[in-house]
Amino acid sequence: MLSSKSKSTIKAGYLVALFLIAIFYCSIVNVFFLNFIAQVFILSVPFVIYYFVKKYISTHSEENLTFAPVFGLSYSIFLISGLITEIIKFLFYQFANTTYLPAKIDEQRQMYERMGLLSNEASRAFDILSVPYQNTMLEYLIMYIIFGSIASLAIAYIVKKHKMPIE
């Protein structure tokens, strides 16, 4: 049986994943306003996770949640939501619209060529990013593992409860 902390983490991870999938949808549509909204909302993801962590702490005030448990809670939400989102993106790139990712990568490659910045290393990077599983794995590594740990550190520092001194 899962603990209430695990259930809350999984539920929050699903909800944040739905939010991230909506952002992904807004970013792939060829409408400027939706693309702008996606860019703004991607910056709000740490605040959404902060909301879920703060909500969990307020409903479980009897627990003494110090830095480490709060960090684990917020980082778990980052990892769960990121994994779900990247699986959906992979399925989209691999099966639903197989031409989307290569077309976007080709646009970036042409922009680099026009600016005279395309080197062998950049060309190899574009080749790697045009493969769906490598693109989603790299994004998961950078955004959710690295950025998620940094954001979780900040969230845990802000939300933590201080240890009660021993009397």
C-alpha positions as protocol buffer text, in pm:
chain_id: "A"
residue {
  index: 1
  type: MET
  ca { x: 0 y: 0 z: 0 }
}
residue {
  index: 2
  type: LEU
  ca { x: 132 y: 342 z: -93 }
}
residue {
  index: 3
  type: SER
  ca { x: 179 y: 606 z: 171 }
}
residue {
  index: 4
  type: SER
  ca { x: -4 y: 937 z: 151 }
}
residue {
  index: 5
  type: LYS
  ca { x: 321 y: 1107 z: 50 }
}
residue {
  index: 6
  type: SER
  ca { x: 366 y: 867 z: -241 }
}
residue {
  index: 7
  type: LYS
  ca { x: 6 y: 908 z: -352 }
}
residue {
  index: 8
  type: SER
  ca { x: 34 y: 1286 z: -335 }
}
residue {
  index: 9
  type: THR
  ca { x: 359 y: 1280 z: -529 }
}
residue {
  index: 10
  type: ILE
  ca { x: 219 y: 1060 z: -804 }
}
residue {
  index: 11
  type: LYS
  ca { x: -101 y: 1265 z: -830 }
}
residue {
  index: 12
  type: ALA
  ca { x: 94 y: 1591 z: -846 }
}
residue {
  index: 13
  type: GLY
  ca { x: 329 y: 1436 z: -1104 }
}
residue {
  index: 14
  type: TYR
  ca { x: 33 y: 1343 z: -1325 }
}
residue {
  index: 15
  type: LEU
  ca { x: -117 y: 1690 z: -1296 }
}
residue {
  index: 16
  type: VAL
  ca { x: 212 y: 1865 z: -1373 }
}
residue {
  index: 17
  type: ALA
  ca { x: 259 y: 1626 z: -1668 }
}
residue {
  index: 18
  type: LEU
  ca { x: -82 y: 1730 z: -1804 }
}
residue {
  index: 19
  type: PHE
  ca { x: 27 y: 2092 z: -1768 }
}
residue {
  index: 20
  type: LEU
  ca { x: 354 y: 2018 z: -1951 }
}
residue {
  index: 21
  type: ILE
  ca { x: 172 y: 1830 z: -2228 }
}
residue {
  index: 22
  type: ALA
  ca { x: -57 y: 2132 z: -2275 }
}
residue {
  index: 23
  type: ILE
  ca { x: 254 y: 2351 z: -2299 }
}
residue {
  index: 24
  type: PHE
  ca { x: 403 y: 2110 z: -2555 }
}
residue {
  index: 25
  type: TYR
  ca { x: 85 y: 2125 z: -2761 }
}
residue {
  index: 26
  type: CYS
  ca { x: 90 y: 2505 z: -2754 }
}
residue {
  index: 27
  type: SER
  ca { x: 452 y: 2504 z: -2868 }
}
residue {
  index: 28
  type: ILE
  ca { x: 399 y: 2278 z: -3171 }
}
residue {
  index: 29
  type: VAL
  ca { x: 98 y: 2465 z: -3308 }
}
residue {
  index: 30
  type: ASN
  ca { x: 191 y: 2724 z: -3568 }
}
residue {
  index: 31
  type: VAL
  ca { x: 18 y: 3012 z: -3388 }
}
residue {
  index: 32
  type: PHE
  ca { x: 234 y: 3291 z: -3249 }
}
residue {
  index: 33
  type: PHE
  ca { x: 11 y: 3361 z: -2949 }
}
residue {
  index: 34
  type: LEU
  ca { x: 9 y: 2994 z: -2840 }
}
residue {
  index: 35
  type: ASN
  ca { x: 385 y: 2971 z: -2886 }
}
residue {
  index: 36
  type: PHE
  ca { x: 427 y: 3281 z: -2669 }
}
residue {
  index: 37
  type: ILE
  ca { x: 195 y: 3134 z: -2403 }
}
residue {
  index: 38
  type: ALA
  ca { x: 398 y: 2810 z: -2406 }
}
residue {
  index: 39
  type: GLN
  ca { x: 722 y: 3002 z: -2348 }
}
residue {
  index: 40
  type: VAL
  ca { x: 569 y: 3193 z: -2058 }
}
residue {
  index: 41
  type: PHE
  ca { x: 411 y: 2885 z: -1901 }
}
residue {
  index: 42
  type: ILE
  ca { x: 729 y: 2677 z: -1919 }
}
residue {
  index: 43
  type: LEU
  ca { x: 882 y: 2930 z: -1679 }
}
residue {
  index: 44
  type: SER
  ca { x: 594 y: 2872 z: -1436 }
}
residue {
  index: 45
  type: VAL
  ca { x: 658 y: 2497 z: -1389 }
}
residue {
  index: 46
  type: PRO
  ca { x: 868 y: 2542 z: -1070 }
}
residue {
  index: 47
  type: PHE
  ca { x: 592 y: 2760 z: -926 }
}
residue {
  index: 48
  type: VAL
  ca { x: 331 y: 2492 z: -1003 }
}
residue {
  index: 49
  type: ILE
  ca { x: 544 y: 2231 z: -828 }
}
residue {
  index: 50
  type: TYR
  ca { x: 597 y: 2475 z: -539 }
}
residue {
  index: 51
  type: TYR
  ca { x: 217 y: 2500 z: -511 }
}
residue {
  index: 52
  type: PHE
  ca { x: 178 y: 2121 z: -488 }
}
residue {
  index: 53
  type: VAL
  ca { x: 456 y: 2089 z: -229 }
}
residue {
  index: 54
  type: LYS
  ca { x: 312 y: 2374 z: -22 }
}
residue {
  index: 55
  type: LYS
  ca { x: -34 y: 2216 z: -45 }
}
residue {
  index: 56
  type: TYR
  ca { x: 101 y: 1881 z: 75 }
}
residue {
  index: 57
  type: ILE
  ca { x: 281 y: 2045 z: 367 }
}
residue {
  index: 58
  type: SER
  ca { x: -28 y: 2240 z: 471 }
}
residue {
  index: 59
  type: THR
  ca { x: -247 y: 1926 z: 470 }
}
residue {
  index: 60
  type: HIS
  ca { x: 15 y: 1723 z: 660 }
}
residue {
  index: 61
  type: SER
  ca { x: 117 y: 1974 z: 923 }
}
residue {
  index: 62
  type: GLU
  ca { x: 180 y: 1698 z: 1178 }
}
residue {
  index: 63
  type: GLU
  ca { x: 485 y: 1581 z: 983 }
}
residue {
  index: 64
  type: ASN
  ca { x: 808 y: 1763 z: 1046 }
}
residue {
  index: 65
  type: LEU
  ca { x: 914 y: 1807 z: 684 }
}
residue {
  index: 66
  type: THR
  ca { x: 1265 y: 1942 z: 682 }
}
residue {
  index: 67
  type: PHE
  ca { x: 1487 y: 2013 z: 382 }
}
residue {
  index: 68
  type: ALA
  ca { x: 1560 y: 1656 z: 266 }
}
residue {
  index: 69
  type: PRO
  ca { x: 1200 y: 1524 z: 256 }
}
residue {
  index: 70
  type: VAL
  ca { x: 1076 y: 1841 z: 85 }
}
residue {
  index: 71
  type: PHE
  ca { x: 1356 y: 1818 z: -172 }
}
residue {
  index: 72
  type: GLY
  ca { x: 1267 y: 1454 z: -236 }
}
residue {
  index: 73
  type: LEU
  ca { x: 900 y: 1540 z: -278 }
}
residue {
  index: 74
  type: SER
  ca { x: 956 y: 1823 z: -526 }
}
residue {
  index: 75
  type: TYR
  ca { x: 1226 y: 1637 z: -720 }
}
residue {
  index: 76
  type: SER
  ca { x: 1005 y: 1329 z: -746 }
}
residue {
  index: 77
  type: ILE
  ca { x: 727 y: 1544 z: -890 }
}
residue {
  index: 78
  type: PHE
  ca { x: 975 y: 1684 z: -1144 }
}
residue {
  index: 79
  type: LEU
  ca { x: 1094 y: 1337 z: -1243 }
}
residue {
  index: 80
  type: ILE
  ca { x: 749 y: 1178 z: -1269 }
}
residue {
  index: 81
  type: SER
  ca { x: 601 y: 1462 z: -1470 }
}
residue {
  index: 82
  type: GLY
  ca { x: 907 y: 1481 z: -1693 }
}
residue {
  index: 83
  type: LEU
  ca { x: 906 y: 1111 z: -1766 }
}
residue {
  index: 84
  type: ILE
  ca { x: 539 y: 1112 z: -1863 }
}
residue {
  index: 85
  type: THR
  ca { x: 584 y: 1423 z: -2078 }
}
residue {
  index: 86
  type: GLU
  ca { x: 887 y: 1289 z: -2259 }
}
residue {
  index: 87
  type: ILE
  ca { x: 712 y: 959 z: -2333 }
}
residue {
  index: 88
  type: ILE
  ca { x: 422 y: 1153 z: -2488 }
}
residue {
  index: 89
  type: LYS
  ca { x: 668 y: 1365 z: -2690 }
}
residue {
  index: 90
  type: PHE
  ca { x: 852 y: 1055 z: -2809 }
}
residue {
  index: 91
  type: LEU
  ca { x: 527 y: 894 z: -2922 }
}
residue {
  index: 92
  type: PHE
  ca { x: 433 y: 1214 z: -3103 }
}
residue {
  index: 93
  type: TYR
  ca { x: 770 y: 1244 z: -3279 }
}
residue {
  index: 94
  type: GLN
  ca { x: 797 y: 874 z: -3358 }
}
residue {
  index: 95
  type: PHE
  ca { x: 442 y: 785 z: -3462 }
}
residue {
  index: 96
  type: ALA
  ca { x: 195 y: 1075 z: -3478 }
}
residue {
  index: 97
  type: ASN
  ca { x: 397 y: 1331 z: -3677 }
}
residue {
  index: 98
  type: THR
  ca { x: 724 y: 1188 z: -3801 }
}
residue {
  index: 99
  type: THR
  ca { x: 810 y: 1496 z: -4009 }
}
residue {
  index: 100
  type: TYR
  ca { x: 777 y: 1757 z: -3734 }
}
residue {
  index: 101
  type: LEU
  ca { x: 1108 y: 1705 z: -3554 }
}
residue {
  index: 102
  type: PRO
  ca { x: 1330 y: 1673 z: -3867 }
}
residue {
  index: 103
  type: ALA
  ca { x: 1166 y: 1985 z: -4016 }
}
residue {
  index: 104
  type: LYS
  ca { x: 1230 y: 2191 z: -3701 }
}
residue {
  index: 105
  type: ILE
  ca { x: 1589 y: 2067 z: -3676 }
}
residue {
  index: 106
  type: ASP
  ca { x: 1642 y: 2147 z: -4046 }
}
residue {
  index: 107
  type: GLU
  ca { x: 1513 y: 2502 z: -3987 }
}
residue {
  index: 108
  type: GLN
  ca { x: 1767 y: 2546 z: -3708 }
}
residue {
  index: 109
  type: ARG
  ca { x: 2045 y: 2399 z: -3923 }
}
residue {
  index: 110
  type: GLN
  ca { x: 1966 y: 2644 z: -4206 }
}
residue {
  index: 111
  type: MET
  ca { x: 1965 y: 2936 z: -3962 }
}
residue {
  index: 112
  type: TYR
  ca { x: 2311 y: 2834 z: -3837 }
}
residue {
  index: 113
  type: GLU
  ca { x: 2434 y: 2802 z: -4197 }
}
residue {
  index: 114
  type: ARG
  ca { x: 2309 y: 3153 z: -4284 }
}
residue {
  index: 115
  type: MET
  ca { x: 2487 y: 3297 z: -3981 }
}
residue {
  index: 116
  type: GLY
  ca { x: 2805 y: 3105 z: -4065 }
}
residue {
  index: 117
  type: LEU
  ca { x: 2805 y: 2917 z: -3734 }
}
residue {
  index: 118
  type: LEU
  ca { x: 2761 y: 2561 z: -3864 }
}
residue {
  index: 119
  type: SER
  ca { x: 3066 y: 2356 z: -3772 }
}
residue {
  index: 120
  type: ASN
  ca { x: 3117 y: 1980 z: -3775 }
}
residue {
  index: 121
  type: GLU
  ca { x: 3023 y: 1958 z: -3407 }
}
residue {
  index: 122
  type: ALA
  ca { x: 2705 y: 2159 z: -3459 }
}
residue {
  index: 123
  type: SER
  ca { x: 2613 y: 1948 z: -3760 }
}
residue {
  index: 124
  type: ARG
  ca { x: 2657 y: 1629 z: -3557 }
}
residue {
  index: 125
  type: ALA
  ca { x: 2447 y: 1779 z: -3276 }
}
residue {
  index: 126
  type: PHE
  ca { x: 2167 y: 1852 z: -3522 }
}
residue {
  index: 127
  type: ASP
  ca { x: 2189 y: 1495 z: -3650 }
}
residue {
  index: 128
  type: ILE
  ca { x: 2158 y: 1363 z: -3294 }
}
residue {
  index: 129
  type: LEU
  ca { x: 1864 y: 1590 z: -3211 }
}
residue {
  index: 130
  type: SER
  ca { x: 1672 y: 1483 z: -3520 }
}
residue {
  index: 131
  type: VAL
  ca { x: 1637 y: 1129 z: -3380 }
}
residue {
  index: 132
  type: PRO
  ca { x: 1327 y: 1120 z: -3153 }
}
residue {
  index: 133
  type: TYR
  ca { x: 1458 y: 902 z: -2871 }
}
residue {
  index: 134
  type: GLN
  ca { x: 1788 y: 1092 z: -2850 }
}
residue {
  index: 135
  type: ASN
  ca { x: 1606 y: 1425 z: -2851 }
}
residue {
  index: 136
  type: THR
  ca { x: 1367 y: 1327 z: -2572 }
}
residue {
  index: 137
  type: MET
  ca { x: 1643 y: 1164 z: -2364 }
}
residue {
  index: 138
  type: LEU
  ca { x: 1861 y: 1474 z: -2391 }
}
residue {
  index: 139
  type: GLU
  ca { x: 1569 y: 1700 z: -2300 }
}
residue {
  index: 140
  type: TYR
  ca { x: 1481 y: 1479 z: -2002 }
}
residue {
  index: 141
  type: LEU
  ca { x: 1841 y: 1485 z: -1885 }
}
residue {
  index: 142
  type: ILE
  ca { x: 1880 y: 1861 z: -1913 }
}
residue {
  index: 143
  type: MET
  ca { x: 1539 y: 1990 z: -1815 }
}
residue {
  index: 144
  type: TYR
  ca { x: 1416 y: 1744 z: -1555 }
}
residue {
  index: 145
  type: ILE
  ca { x: 1725 y: 1592 z: -1401 }
}
residue {
  index: 146
  type: ILE
  ca { x: 1956 y: 1894 z: -1396 }
}
residue {
  index: 147
  type: PHE
  ca { x: 1713 y: 2187 z: -1390 }
}
residue {
  index: 148
  type: GLY
  ca { x: 1469 y: 1987 z: -1175 }
}
residue {
  index: 149
  type: SER
  ca { x: 1733 y: 1928 z: -909 }
}
residue {
  index: 150
  type: ILE
  ca { x: 1829 y: 2296 z: -901 }
}
residue {
  index: 151
  type: ALA
  ca { x: 1465 y: 2409 z: -882 }
}
residue {
  index: 152
  type: SER
  ca { x: 1393 y: 2144 z: -617 }
}
residue {
  index: 153
  type: LEU
  ca { x: 1678 y: 2276 z: -406 }
}
residue {
  index: 154
  type: ALA
  ca { x: 1526 y: 2624 z: -420 }
}
residue {
  index: 155
  type: ILE
  ca { x: 1175 y: 2493 z: -346 }
}
residue {
  index: 156
  type: ALA
  ca { x: 1299 y: 2285 z: -53 }
}
residue {
  index: 157
  type: TYR
  ca { x: 1492 y: 2578 z: 92 }
}
residue {
  index: 158
  type: ILE
  ca { x: 1186 y: 2804 z: 74 }
}
residue {
  index: 159
  type: VAL
  ca { x: 924 y: 2556 z: 197 }
}
residue {
  index: 160
  type: LYS
  ca { x: 1114 y: 2355 z: 460 }
}
residue {
  index: 161
  type: LYS
  ca { x: 1018 y: 2360 z: 822 }
}
residue {
  index: 162
  type: HIS
  ca { x: 1294 y: 2420 z: 1069 }
}
residue {
  index: 163
  type: LYS
  ca { x: 1386 y: 2138 z: 1302 }
}
residue {
  index: 164
  type: MET
  ca { x: 1255 y: 2180 z: 1651 }
}
residue {
  index: 165
  type: PRO
  ca { x: 1535 y: 2225 z: 1903 }
}
residue {
  index: 166
  type: ILE
  ca { x: 1580 y: 1945 z: 2151 }
}
residue {
  index: 167
  type: GLU
  ca { x: 1454 y: 2052 z: 2489 }
}
